[in-house]
């Protein structure tokens, strides 16, 4: 049976707002939380970017829901050994209810230390090696490692959970789905693409969870909802690999000038018709997702949580 979680967007909301949303999500009947891991927002209008590992520590003291990163890049901005320590501590704080979602990242977040931004094939190799490093460290054993991309010298994690946190790999194409099937405990994708799930299953993902989600904008005025999404999240409609290669929020703002209101309205459930929201989420259920995370765009948080509690979640769980 599919579980429904709430997606905490660090790019759009302050730490205080995110903690408040986590409490409201639990009260509304969401059973899980996901949280983004960004150094920059996608554009200046979003205007926020708290450090995800600080947020997870605060969440562990705020709600009792499991937490998943969607997703962390453990290859460039943070060395996989440091990511492993952060993930292990998060799992301890959350009583083994933490899942480490990882991906190859975006230049938007990973260029900030001046590192070059490799091609996708190399980033995939780096991700595979980083997962190997992290799993060795999650054992709590002393680790020495010399790989193509990473070195670990006499490192040991002294704070480790009872069981290693699951590692889910994100992917947007068949090669990434194959990688996830080979090395991951689960698969993350943000659209209901059955062919990618099938590729993941064929590559070794049979029986493993598939998770992902979507953003919505609940508002009694549908046109206002569309305007809100068009202002805050036009990047969701950008095609191809732009999301991985553009380096700054300013570049995303320039590219997003090509995104129309109609494109936004077609891609994102907008307004207060429960049937539209339920229909969009059911696409994920029908595609075979085990967990679907929904994030509310904009300030109408009261209306979103009230109506998802009363109408949307009961329709999905009925």
ChimeraX attribute file (.defattr): number of C-alpha atoms within 10 A of each C-alpha:
attribute: neighborCount
match mode: 1-to-1
recipient: residues
	/A:1	9
	/A:2	17
	/A:3	16
	/A:4	22
	/A:5	25
	/A:6	27
	/A:7	28
	/A:8	25
	/A:9	24
	/A:10	25
	/A:11	23
	/A:12	24
	/A:13	20
	/A:14	15
	/A:15	19
	/A:16	11
	/A:17	13
	/A:18	21
	/A:19	20
	/A:20	14
	/A:21	22
	/A:22	24
	/A:23	16
	/A:24	20
	/A:25	25
	/A:26	18
	/A:27	14
	/A:28	18
	/A:29	17
	/A:30	22
	/A:31	18
	/A:32	22
	/A:33	28
	/A:34	28
	/A:35	25
	/A:36	20
	/A:37	26
	/A:38	24
	/A:39	19
	/A:40	21
	/A:41	22
	/A:42	29
	/A:43	23
	/A:44	16
	/A:45	14
	/A:46	20
	/A:47	15
	/A:48	19
	/A:49	20
	/A:50	21
	/A:51	13
	/A:52	19
	/A:53	17
	/A:54	12
	/A:55	18
	/A:56	25
	/A:57	17
	/A:58	16
	/A:59	24
	/A:60	20
	/A:61	11
	/A:62	13
	/A:63	18
	/A:64	17
	/A:65	21
	/A:66	19
	/A:67	27
	/A:68	25
	/A:69	24
	/A:70	30
	/A:71	21
	/A:72	22
	/A:73	26
	/A:74	25
	/A:75	26
	/A:76	23
	/A:77	17
	/A:78	14
	/A:79	17
	/A:80	26
	/A:81	26
	/A:82	14
	/A:83	20
	/A:84	25
	/A:85	19
	/A:86	18
	/A:87	26
	/A:88	30
	/A:89	22
	/A:90	28
	/A:91	28
	/A:92	20
	/A:93	18
	/A:94	22
	/A:95	15
	/A:96	20
	/A:97	19
	/A:98	28
	/A:99	24
	/A:100	26
	/A:101	29
	/A:102	27
	/A:103	24
	/A:104	26
	/A:105	26
	/A:106	18
	/A:107	20
	/A:108	22
	/A:109	22
	/A:110	24
	/A:111	17
	/A:112	15
	/A:113	10
	/A:114	9
	/A:115	11
	/A:116	11
	/A:117	18
	/A:118	12
	/A:119	10
	/A:120	16
	/A:121	12
	/A:122	13
	/A:123	18
	/A:124	20
	/A:125	15
	/A:126	22
	/A:127	24
	/A:128	20
	/A:129	18
	/A:130	25
	/A:131	22
	/A:132	15
	/A:133	23
	/A:134	23
	/A:135	17
	/A:136	20
	/A:137	26
	/A:138	24
	/A:139	18
	/A:140	17
	/A:141	13
	/A:142	14
	/A:143	19
	/A:144	14
	/A:145	14
	/A:146	10
	/A:147	12
	/A:148	9
	/A:149	12
	/A:150	15
	/A:151	15
	/A:152	17
	/A:153	10
	/A:154	10
	/A:155	14
	/A:156	19
	/A:157	19
	/A:158	15
	/A:159	15
	/A:160	22
	/A:161	22
	/A:162	13
	/A:163	13
	/A:164	22
	/A:165	23
	/A:166	19
	/A:167	23
	/A:168	28
	/A:169	31
	/A:170	28
	/A:171	23
	/A:172	16
	/A:173	13
	/A:174	15
	/A:175	17
	/A:176	23
	/A:177	28
	/A:178	23
	/A:179	23
	/A:180	28
	/A:181	25
	/A:182	17
	/A:183	18
	/A:184	25
	/A:185	21
	/A:186	24
	/A:187	30
	/A:188	26
	/A:189	22
	/A:190	17
	/A:191	16
	/A:192	22
	/A:193	16
	/A:194	15
	/A:195	13
	/A:196	22
	/A:197	25
	/A:198	18
	/A:199	21
	/A:200	27
	/A:201	20
	/A:202	14
	/A:203	17
	/A:204	18
	/A:205	24
	/A:206	14
	/A:207	9
	/A:208	16
	/A:209	16
	/A:210	25
	/A:211	28
	/A:212	22
	/A:213	24
	/A:214	22
	/A:215	21
	/A:216	23
	/A:217	27
	/A:218	29
	/A:219	23
	/A:220	14
	/A:221	12
	/A:222	17
	/A:223	13
	/A:224	15
	/A:225	25
	/A:226	25
	/A:227	18
	/A:228	20
	/A:229	24
	/A:230	23
	/A:231	18
	/A:232	20
	/A:233	23
	/A:234	24
	/A:235	22
	/A:236	19
	/A:237	18
	/A:238	16
	/A:239	9
	/A:240	9
	/A:241	11
	/A:242	15
	/A:243	18
	/A:244	17
	/A:245	18
	/A:246	17
	/A:247	20
	/A:248	18
	/A:249	18
	/A:250	13
	/A:251	15
	/A:252	21
	/A:253	18
	/A:254	10
	/A:255	15
	/A:256	19
	/A:257	11
	/A:258	13
	/A:259	16
	/A:260	12
	/A:261	16
	/A:262	10
	/A:263	16
	/A:264	23
	/A:265	19
	/A:266	11
	/A:267	14
	/A:268	23
	/A:269	26
	/A:270	28
	/A:271	20
	/A:272	18
	/A:273	16
	/A:274	18
	/A:275	13
	/A:276	15
	/A:277	22
	/A:278	18
	/A:279	14
	/A:280	16
	/A:281	22
	/A:282	17
	/A:283	15
	/A:284	24
	/A:285	18
	/A:286	11
	/A:287	17
	/A:288	19
	/A:289	26
	/A:290	17
	/A:291	21
	/A:292	24
	/A:293	24
	/A:294	21
	/A:295	21
	/A:296	21
	/A:297	24
	/A:298	19
	/A:299	14
	/A:300	14
	/A:301	19
	/A:302	11
	/A:303	14
	/A:304	22
	/A:305	22
	/A:306	15
	/A:307	17
	/A:308	21
	/A:309	18
	/A:310	13
	/A:311	14
	/A:312	22
	/A:313	19
	/A:314	12
	/A:315	13
	/A:316	17
	/A:317	10
	/A:318	6
